[in-house]
Amino acid sequence: MKKSTVLYGILLVALASGGAWWWAQRSATPQVQYRTGKIERGNLKATVSASGAVNPVTQVSVGTQVSGQIKDLLVDFNSEVKAGQLIAVIDPETFEYRVRSAQADLDAAVAAVLTAQANASASRAAVSRAAVESQEAQRDLDRKQSLVEKQFIAQSEADKARALVNTAGETFKQMQAQSAVTDAQIKSAQANVAQREAALAQARVDLARTRITSPVSGIVIKRTIEKGQTVAASLQAPELFVIARNLRDMQVDASIDESDVGRIKSGQKATFTVDAFPGQTFEGEVRQVRKAAQTVASVVTYVAVVGFSNIGDRLLPGMTANVRVITDTRENVLKVPNAALRVRLAGVEPARPAAPGASGPASAPAAPASRTSVSWLGHWGGLGHAMAQAGGGMAAQREKLVTELKLSAEQQQKLDAISADLRPRFMALRELPEAQRAAERENIMSGMRASISAMLTPGQRSAYQQMLAQSSPTATTPSGAAAAGAKSANAQAPASAQSATQAAAPGPAPEAPAGAGPGGPGGNPMSEFRNRLTSELGLTPAQTEKVNAIYQDARPRFAALRDLSAEERPKARDRITADIRARIGDLLTGEQKTKYAALVAQSAGRQASSGRIYLLGADGKPLAVNVRLGITDGSSTELLLGPNAAQASLLVEGAVVITGTIATATGGASGAGPSGPRMSF
């Protein structure tokens, strides 16, 4: 009995423990696992995909201008022909009879000319006879008039002689008119001869056209007639053959969507594949982008002609080609998997920048600095402007200052007070004349540095001076002074004007120091372009100084854009940009101009965008980071990051990024955050 009681007790305890475990598991929150990838460094190629057809560069459609029955067919598909070679014959019998008829008409017209000429000769003889008779009648009148005066004959005889003179004169005039008629008949007959000659020539041309010859040397790729077939040439010549001029130099006519056509330029490299040769890639080059739009089902496309050499005549006309045009390339850049850009984790957001009055260290990494803000430690000359903007970069550098100098809570409050006091003074700089701004700004900066030094202990002051020296290596050199002056102009320009300059005018940025690395502080796109311009074009110091001056002169014009309406602003920005490019082009050599044009075209197609990725920390928790993105090859996207940017320490090669999520419990969704418990309803 005792043993049974013990067994029942053990069984009850086991059941209770099992129920408790089951209930705990049932009510537990599903754990989420992350699919991850890595930030890598490598090359990227941005491409545009399209489809098209393989065609000969030149193909001629051969037709006929006369109607008739095909008597002889001398070529077939794939026949090689030479220019002028006879390839088909239309029955010429009808046209031969037309030639004979035209020849007979011509002969009759020639005979009519001879008849008219004979008539003209007779008319001229009649004119001569009438002239002689008129002269004889006049002499007779003169003689009889003399006799009448001597009263040898009666006056009536003289009157009769005068009547004969008048009659002879009229007869002479009539003969002259008749002669003119016969001359006109000659001309009419001669014109009829010319007409008959033209008709004969036309008949002979039609007869010659019964012999179809090849207009070019090439290969017959199409034949649409058979021997004995009747062809009719009416308003449009029928197509008998299609001859490709050269199958070794061919092209792909690719249809490019209107959203991508702006990235396609002549000279870009392209690759394509055809179904006839799977696994093989053929190379070509964009020769032309045709401006004639083609609209099919409300979809607008443009034809890009990709030329290539058809070695061995392997590719045939009409093959479908899948084309990829390389629009941009980047070498040795940071790139992140595209899947990481599509992930969104609920509740995980980038850290907010610290408030200006915060007295303690920030609890999370600061957001990336804005394009117009300047690093505290990287460029002390821009500290006041950064304070005025209170950007994320300022918060990050304040944290660095607090950490490295180990500022106390009281010192942090003093630092924030210095920032607050200087902000209105920096904002007032824009009201001063251009010539006074640099000096006044330097006075403010000197006072700021003195105020910060005054609140530090001797040990902190020494560390602070070292930080200043390390972060401003060019401050004591003439070139550094010039760079500081350029940076002062940058600080004076309103943020909206600076952003307009960056967006509208790709080119060297005056604020970028000559020794800045790729991307410049904070990844400024203008600094990126300037560094590329200096390195790839090999600008001399004199050219660099002039280029910086050009952008310095353009800053007020860009600042004035904010006063224009939204409709006028793009056109005005384009005019300023065109002027900048023209002035820079005037400074370059012939070789530099060619490279500069390529850089401008490349920068125009490279529009930076924003995105967000999630890094996976060592503790397994995600960290959201906002990033700037460049080109993509479809699987990876370029990360645009300057060496002094706030995220530079996080976004490094090998950093782990989240590309998706996998919930271990049923109902978890990839790419989403942890799901809550399912309700019974």
C-alpha positions in Angstrom: 0.0 0.0 0.0 2.8 2.3 0.9 4.6 1.4 -2.3 1.5 2.2 -4.4 1.1 5.6 -2.7 4.8 6.4 -3.5 4.4 5.4 -7.1 1.2 7.5 -7.5 3.0 10.5 -5.9 6.0 10.2 -8.3 3.6 9.9 -11.3 1.8 13.1 -10.2 5.0 15.0 -9.8 6.2 13.9 -13.3 2.9 15.0 -14.8 3.0 18.3 -13.1 6.6 19.0 -14.2 5.8 18.0 -17.8 2.7 20.3 -17.8 4.7 23.2 -16.4 7.4 22.7 -19.1 4.8 22.5 -21.9 3.0 25.6 -20.7 6.3 27.5 -20.5 7.2 26.4 -24.0 3.8 27.3 -25.3 3.9 30.8 -23.8 7.5 31.5 -24.7 8.2 34.2 -27.3 9.6 32.8 -30.5 13.3 33.4 -31.0 14.5 35.1 -34.2 17.6 34.2 -36.1 19.2 36.4 -38.7 20.5 35.6 -42.1 23.7 37.6 -42.5 26.2 38.7 -45.1 29.3 40.8 -45.0 30.4 44.2 -46.2 33.0 43.4 -48.9 35.5 45.4 -50.9 35.8 44.9 -54.6 34.8 46.1 -58.1 31.3 47.0 -59.2 29.8 47.5 -62.6 26.4 49.2 -63.1 24.6 47.8 -66.1 21.4 48.4 -68.0 19.7 45.2 -69.4 17.7 45.1 -72.6 16.8 42.8 -75.4 17.2 43.3 -79.1 17.9 41.6 -82.5 21.1 40.9 -84.3 21.2 42.7 -87.6 23.7 43.5 -90.3 25.1 47.0 -90.2 23.9 47.5 -93.8 21.3 45.4 -95.6 19.6 46.3 -98.9 16.2 45.3 -100.0 16.3 44.6 -103.8 13.0 45.1 -105.7 11.8 45.7 -109.3 10.5 48.8 -111.0 8.8 46.9 -113.8 6.1 44.2 -113.8 6.4 40.9 -115.4 7.1 37.2 -115.0 10.3 35.9 -113.5 12.1 34.2 -116.4 15.4 33.3 -114.8 16.5 33.1 -111.1 20.2 33.1 -110.7 20.9 33.2 -106.9 19.5 31.6 -103.8 19.7 32.0 -100.0 23.3 32.5 -98.7 24.6 33.2 -102.2 27.5 35.5 -102.3 27.1 38.3 -104.9 29.1 41.2 -106.2 27.9 44.6 -107.0 26.4 44.7 -110.5 26.0 40.9 -110.7 22.9 39.6 -112.5 20.6 37.8 -110.0 17.2 37.5 -111.8 15.6 38.2 -115.1 12.0 39.3 -115.9 10.6 38.2 -119.2 11.8 41.0 -121.6 9.6 40.2 -124.6 6.9 42.9 -123.9 9.6 45.5 -123.2 11.5 44.6 -126.4 8.3 45.3 -128.5 7.9 48.6 -126.7 11.5 49.5 -127.7 10.7 48.6 -131.3 7.5 50.7 -131.3 9.3 53.6 -129.8 12.1 53.3 -132.4 9.5 53.4 -135.2 7.8 56.4 -133.8 11.2 58.1 -133.6 11.9 57.3 -137.3 8.5 58.8 -138.3 9.3 61.9 -136.3 12.7 62.3 -138.0 10.9 62.0 -141.5 8.4 64.7 -140.4 11.4 67.0 -139.6 12.8 66.4 -143.1 9.4 67.2 -144.7 9.1 70.4 -142.6 12.6 71.4 -143.7 11.6 70.9 -147.4 8.5 73.0 -147.0 10.6 75.7 -145.4 13.0 75.7 -148.4 10.0 76.1 -150.8 8.7 78.9 -148.6 12.0 80.7 -148.7 12.1 80.4 -152.5 8.6 81.9 -152.8 9.7 84.8 -150.6 12.6 85.4 -152.9 10.4 85.4 -156.0 7.9 87.7 -154.4 10.7 90.1 -153.5 11.9 90.1 -157.2 8.4 90.7 -158.4 7.9 93.6 -155.9 11.2 95.2 -157.1 10.2 94.8 -160.8 6.8 96.4 -160.2 8.5 99.4 -158.4 10.9 100.0 -161.4 7.9 99.8 -163.8 6.1 102.4 -161.7 9.0 104.7 -161.7 9.4 104.4 -165.5 5.7 105.0 -166.2 5.6 108.0 -163.8 8.5 109.6 -165.7 6.6 109.1 -169.0 3.5 110.6 -167.5 5.4 113.7 -166.5 6.6 114.0 -170.2 3.0 113.3 -171.3 4.1 110.3 -173.3 1.5 108.1 -171.7 -1.7 108.6 -169.9 -2.0 108.9 -166.1 -4.0 105.7 -165.9 -1.0 103.6 -167.0 0.9 105.0 -164.0 -1.9 104.2 -161.6 -2.0 100.6 -162.9 1.7 100.3 -162.3 1.3 101.7 -158.7 -1.5 99.0 -158.0 0.9 96.3 -159.2 3.6 97.6 -156.8 1.1 97.4 -153.9 0.0 93.9 -154.9 3.6 92.7 -155.2 4.4 94.1 -151.7 1.5 92.3 -150.1 2.4 89.1 -151.8 6.0 89.4 -150.5 4.7 89.8 -146.9 2.5 86.7 -147.4 5.4 84.7 -148.5 7.5 85.8 -145.5 4.7 84.8 -143.2 4.4 81.4 -144.9 8.2 81.0 -144.5 7.9 81.7 -140.7 5.2 79.0 -140.5 7.4 76.4 -142.2 10.3 77.3 -139.8 7.9 76.7 -136.8 6.9 73.4 -138.3 10.5 72.4 -138.4 10.9 73.2 -134.7 7.7 71.3 -133.9 8.9 68.3 -135.8 12.3 68.5 -134.1 10.5 68.7 -130.7 8.5 65.6 -131.6 11.8 63.9 -132.5 13.1 64.7 -129.0 9.9 63.3 -127.4 10.2 60.1 -129.4 13.8 59.8 -128.5 12.9 60.1 -124.8 10.2 57.5 -125.2 12.7 55.2 -126.8 15.2 55.8 -124.0 12.4 55.0 -121.4 11.5 51.8 -123.3 15.2 50.8 -123.3 15.5 51.6 -119.5 12.4 49.4 -118.8 14.0 46.7 -120.9 17.2 47.0 -118.9 15.3 46.8 -115.7 14.1 43.4 -116.6 17.6 42.3 -115.6 17.8 42.5 -111.8 21.3 43.1 -110.5 22.8 43.3 -107.0 23.4 46.9 -105.8 26.1 45.9 -103.3 28.5 43.1 -102.6 27.3 40.8 -99.9 25.2 37.7 -99.1 21.6 37.0 -100.0 19.8 36.5 -96.7 16.3 36.6 -98.1 14.6 35.6 -101.3 10.8 36.0 -101.8 10.3 35.0 -105.5 10.3 31.8 -107.5 11.0 31.2 -111.2 7.8 31.8 -113.2 6.2 34.0 -110.6 4.7 37.2 -111.7 5.6 40.4 -109.9 3.7 43.6 -110.1 5.3 47.0 -109.6 2.7 49.6 -108.9 3.1 52.3 -106.2 5.7 50.4 -104.3 8.4 48.1 -105.6 8.0 44.5 -104.4 10.8 43.0 -102.4 12.6 40.3 -104.3 15.8 39.8 -102.3 17.5 41.1 -99.1 21.3 41.3 -99.4 23.5 41.9 -96.3 26.5 43.9 -97.2 28.8 42.4 -94.5 28.1 39.7 -91.9 31.5 40.2 -90.2 30.6 43.7 -88.9 27.1 43.5 -87.3 25.1 45.2 -84.7 22.4 44.6 -82.0 19.4 47.0 -82.1 18.5 46.9 -78.4 15.3 48.5 -77.0 16.2 50.6 -74.0 13.5 51.7 -71.6 13.0 55.4 -71.3 13.9 55.3 -67.6 17.4 53.9 -68.5 18.1 55.7 -71.7 19.7 58.7 -69.9 22.5 56.4 -68.7 23.4 55.1 -72.1 26.1 56.9 -74.0 28.1 56.2 -77.2 31.3 54.4 -76.5 30.1 52.4 -73.5 31.1 48.7 -73.4 28.3 46.1 -73.7 28.0 42.3 -73.5 25.2 40.1 -74.8 24.2 36.5 -75.1 22.1 34.6 -77.7 20.1 31.4 -77.3 22.0 29.7 -80.1 25.3 29.7 -78.1 24.3 29.2 -74.4 27.0 30.1 -71.9 28.9 32.3 -74.3 29.2 36.0 -73.9 29.9 38.4 -76.8 31.3 41.8 -76.5 30.4 45.0 -78.3 30.2 48.8 -77.9 27.4 51.3 -78.1 27.7 53.1 -81.4 24.5 55.2 -81.3 21.4 56.0 -79.3 18.7 56.8 -81.7 16.4 59.7 -80.6 13.3 58.3 -82.4 11.0 57.0 -79.6 9.1 53.8 -80.1 5.8 53.4 -78.2 4.3 49.9 -77.9 1.4 49.4 -75.4 2.1 52.8 -73.8 5.7 51.7 -73.1 8.3 54.1 -74.6 11.7 52.7 -75.7 14.7 54.0 -77.6 17.0 52.0 -79.8 20.6 51.7 -78.8 22.9 50.3 -81.5 25.6 48.0 -80.1 28.2 47.2 -82.7 30.4 44.1 -82.6 32.7 42.0 -84.8 31.1 38.7 -85.9 34.2 36.6 -86.1 33.7 33.4 -88.0 30.2 34.5 -89.1 28.8 32.6 -86.1 25.9 35.0 -85.3 23.1 35.2 -87.9 20.7 38.1 -88.6 17.5 38.1 -86.6 18.9 36.3 -83.5 17.5 37.5 -80.2 20.2 39.1 -78.0 20.0 39.8 -74.3 22.2 42.9 -73.8 23.9 44.3 -70.8 25.3 47.8 -71.2 28.0 48.8 -68.7 27.1 52.3 -67.7 29.5 52.8 -64.8 32.3 51.1 -63.0 33.9 51.3 -59.6 37.2 49.7 -58.5 38.1 48.6 -54.9 35.0 50.1 -53.2 33.0 48.9 -50.2 29.8 47.1 -51.2 26.9 45.7 -49.3 24.5 42.9 -50.5 21.3 44.3 -51.9 19.3 42.0 -49.6 20.6 44.0 -46.7 18.9 47.1 -48.1 15.5 45.5 -48.2 15.5 44.4 -44.5 13.3 46.4 -42.0 13.3 45.4 -38.4 10.5 46.8 -36.3 11.6 48.8 -33.3 15.2 49.1 -34.4 16.0 52.7 -35.6 19.2 54.7 -36.0 20.4 56.5 -32.9 19.3 60.2 -32.7 21.9 62.9 -32.4 22.6 64.2 -29.0 20.9 67.5 -27.9 23.1 70.5 -27.7 22.6 70.8 -24.0 23.3 67.2 -23.1 25.8 66.8 -20.3 26.7 63.2 -20.5 28.1 60.9 -23.2 25.7 59.7 -25.8 24.2 56.3 -25.2 24.3 55.2 -28.8 26.3 56.0 -31.9 25.4 59.2 -33.6 23.7 59.4 -36.9 25.9 60.2 -39.9 26.9 63.8 -40.4 25.0 65.9 -42.9 26.7 66.9 -46.1 27.1 70.5 -45.1 28.4 69.9 -41.6 32.1 69.8 -40.9 33.8 67.4 -38.4 34.8 68.9 -35.1 38.2 67.3 -34.9 38.8 67.0 -38.7 38.2 70.7 -39.4 38.2 73.0 -36.4 37.6 75.9 -38.6 34.1 74.6 -39.3 33.1 73.9 -35.6 31.0 77.0 -35.3 28.9 76.2 -38.4 28.6 72.6 -37.2 27.3 73.8 -33.8 24.9 76.1 -35.6 23.5 73.3 -37.5 23.5 70.9 -34.5 24.0 67.9 -36.9 24.8 64.3 -36.0 28.5 64.8 -36.8 28.7 67.5 -34.1 27.2 65.1 -31.5 29.7 62.3 -32.5 32.7 64.7 -32.2 31.4 66.2 -28.9 31.3 62.6 -27.6 34.9 62.1 -28.8 36.0 65.3 -27.1 34.3 64.3 -23.9 35.7 60.8 -24.0 39.4 61.6 -24.9 39.7 64.6 -22.7 37.6 63.0 -19.9 35.6 66.1 -19.4 33.7 66.4 -16.2 30.0 67.2 -16.0 30.8 70.8 -15.2 33.2 71.0 -18.2 30.6 69.5 -20.5 28.1 72.2 -19.4 30.7 74.9 -20.2 31.4 73.3 -23.6 27.7 73.4 -24.4 27.5 77.0 -23.2 30.4 78.0 -25.5 28.5 76.3 -28.4 25.3 78.2 -27.6 27.1 81.5 -27.3 28.9 81.2 -30.6 25.9 80.1 -32.6 24.4 83.6 -33.1 27.8 85.0 -34.0 28.3 82.5 -36.7 24.8 83.1 -38.0 25.6 86.8 -38.2 28.5 86.2 -40.6 26.3 86.0 -43.6 25.2 89.6 -43.0 28.8 90.9 -43.4 30.4 91.9 -46.7 32.4 89.2 -48.4 35.8 90.8 -47.6 35.1 90.9 -43.8 33.8 87.4 -43.3 37.1 85.5 -43.2 38.7 87.8 -40.7 35.7 87.9 -38.4 35.3 84.2 -38.6 38.9 83.7 -37.6 38.4 86.0 -34.6 35.4 83.9 -33.6 37.4 80.7 -34.0 40.3 82.0 -32.0 38.0 83.1 -29.2 36.3 79.6 -29.2 39.6 77.8 -29.0 40.7 80.1 -26.2 37.4 79.6 -24.3 37.7 75.8 -24.6 41.4 75.8 -23.5 40.5 78.0 -20.5 38.1 75.5 -19.0 40.5 72.6 -19.3 43.1 71.3 -16.8 46.8 71.5 -17.7 46.8 67.8 -18.7 43.6 68.2 -20.8 44.9 71.4 -22.4 48.0 69.5 -23.6 45.9 66.7 -25.0 43.6 69.3 -26.6 46.6 71.0 -28.4 47.7 67.6 -29.7 44.2 66.9 -31.0 44.2 70.3 -32.8 47.6 69.6 -34.3 46.7 66.2 -35.5 43.4 67.2 -37.0 44.7 70.4 -38.8 48.0 69.3 -40.4 47.8 72.2 -43.0 46.8 74.9 -40.6 50.3 76.5 -40.5 51.1 76.2 -44.2 50.2 78.7 -46.9 48.1 76.1 -48.7 46.4 75.3 -45.4 45.5 79.0 -45.0 44.1 79.0 -48.5 42.0 75.9 -47.7 40.8 77.6 -44.5 39.7 80.6 -46.5 37.8 78.3 -48.8 36.2 76.5 -45.9 35.2 79.8 -44.4 33.3 80.6 -47.5 31.7 77.2 -47.2 30.6 77.9 -43.7 29.2 81.2 -44.7 27.0 79.8 -47.5 23.5 78.7 -46.3 22.9 74.9 -46.1 20.3 75.0 -48.9 22.8 76.7 -51.2 25.5 74.1 -50.4 23.2 71.3 -51.1 22.1 72.8 -54.4 25.7 73.2 -55.4 26.5 69.6 -54.6 23.4 68.3 -56.4 23.7 70.5 -59.5 27.4 70.9 -60.2 29.6 67.9 -60.2 33.2 69.1 -59.9 35.9 69.9 -57.5 34.7 71.3 -54.2 36.5 74.4 -53.0 36.1 73.2 -49.4 37.9 70.0 -50.0 41.6 70.1 -48.8 44.1 69.0 -51.4 45.2 66.0 -49.4 41.8 64.6 -48.6 41.2 61.0 -49.3 38.4 59.7 -51.6 35.2 61.0 -50.5 36.5 63.7 -48.4 35.3 64.4 -44.8 31.9 63.1 -44.4 31.8 61.7 -47.9 30.9 65.0 -49.6 30.1 64.1 -53.3 31.7 67.3 -54.5 34.9 66.4 -52.6 34.8 63.0 -54.1 34.6 64.5 -57.6 37.4 67.0 -56.9 39.7 64.3 -55.7 39.0 62.2 -58.8 39.5 65.3 -61.0 42.8 66.1 -59.3 44.2 62.6 -59.5 42.8 61.3 -62.8 43.4 64.5 -64.8 46.7 65.3 -63.1 45.8 68.9 -62.4 48.7 71.2 -61.7 48.7 73.4 -58.5 47.9 76.4 -60.6 45.0 74.6 -62.3 43.7 73.4 -58.9 43.8 77.0 -57.5 41.8 78.3 -60.6 39.3 75.5 -60.3 38.7 76.3 -56.7 38.3 80.0 -57.6 35.6 79.1 -60.2 33.5 77.2 -57.6 34.1 80.0 -55.1 32.7 82.5 -57.6 29.7 80.2 -58.3 28.6 79.9 -54.6 26.6 83.1 -54.4 24.8 82.2 -57.6 23.8 78.8 -56.2 22.8 80.5 -52.9 20.5 82.7 -55.0 18.6 79.7 -56.3 16.5 79.4 -53.2 14.9 82.8 -54.1 13.6 81.4 -57.4 10.4 79.5 -58.0 10.4 75.7 -58.2 9.9 75.9 -62.0 12.7 78.4 -62.6 15.3 76.7 -60.3 16.3 73.7 -62.4 16.9 75.8 -65.5 18.9 78.3 -63.5 20.9 75.5 -61.9 21.7 74.0 -65.3 22.9 77.4 -66.6 25.3 77.8 -63.6 26.5 74.2 -64.1 27.1 74.7 -67.8 29.1 77.9 -67.1 31.2 76.1 -64.5 32.0 73.3 -66.8 32.9 75.7 -69.7 35.2 77.7 -67.4 36.9 74.5 -66.1 37.2 73.2 -69.7 39.1 76.4 -70.7 41.7 75.6 -68.1 42.5 72.1 -69.3 44.7 70.7 -72.0 43.3 68.7 -74.9 43.9 65.4 -73.2 42.5 66.6 -69.9 39.4 67.9 -71.7 38.6 64.4 -73.0 39.0 62.8 -69.6 37.0 65.6 -68.0 34.1 65.1 -70.4 34.1 61.4 -69.5 34.2 62.2 -65.7 31.3 64.6 -66.1 29.2 62.1 -68.0 30.0 59.5 -65.4 29.1 61.7 -62.5 25.8 62.7 -64.2 24.8 59.1 -64.2 25.9 58.5 -60.6 23.2 59.9 -58.4 23.8 59.0 -54.7 20.8 57.7 -52.8 20.0 57.0 -49.2 19.3 53.6 -47.5 19.4 51.8 -44.2 21.2 48.6 -43.2 21.4 46.7 -40.0 24.7 45.6 -38.5 24.9 42.6 -36.3 26.9 43.3 -33.2 29.0 40.9 -31.1 26.2 40.7 -28.7 23.9 39.4 -31.4 21.7 42.6 -31.4 21.0 44.6 -34.6 22.2 48.2 -35.0 20.5 50.4 -37.6 22.7 52.6 -39.7 21.7 55.1 -42.4 24.0 55.0 -45.4 24.7 56.7 -48.7 24.6 54.4 -51.7 26.2 54.6 -55.1 26.0 52.3 -58.1 24.7 48.7 -58.0 25.3 45.7 -60.2 22.1 44.0 -59.2 23.5 41.9 -56.3 25.6 44.4 -54.4 25.5 48.2 -54.0 28.4 50.7 -53.4 28.7 52.3 -50.0 29.7 55.9 -50.2 31.7 56.7 -47.1 34.3 59.2 -46.3 37.2 58.3 -44.0 36.1 60.8 -41.4 32.4 60.1 -41.5 30.7 59.1 -38.3 30.0 55.6 -39.5 33.6 55.0 -40.7 34.4 52.8 -37.7 31.3 50.7 -38.2 31.1 50.2 -42.0 34.3 48.4 -42.6 35.2 45.5 -44.8 34.1 42.3 -43.1 31.3 43.9 -41.0 28.3 41.6 -40.6 25.0 42.9 -42.0 21.6 41.4 -41.7 20.1 40.2 -45.0 16.9 38.6 -43.6 15.3 37.0 -40.5 14.2 33.5 -39.8 11.8 32.9 -36.9 12.4 29.5 -35.1 8.7 29.2 -34.2 6.0 28.6 -36.7 4.7 31.8 -38.2 8.0 33.7 -38.2 8.4 35.7 -41.4 11.7 36.3 -43.2 12.7 39.9 -43.4 10.4 41.0 -40.5 10.9 41.4 -36.8 9.9 38.8 -34.1 6.3 37.9 -34.4 4.0 38.0 -31.3 2.0 35.0 -29.9 -0.8 33.8 -32.1 -4.3 34.4 -30.7 -6.9 31.7 -30.7 -9.2 33.8 -32.8 
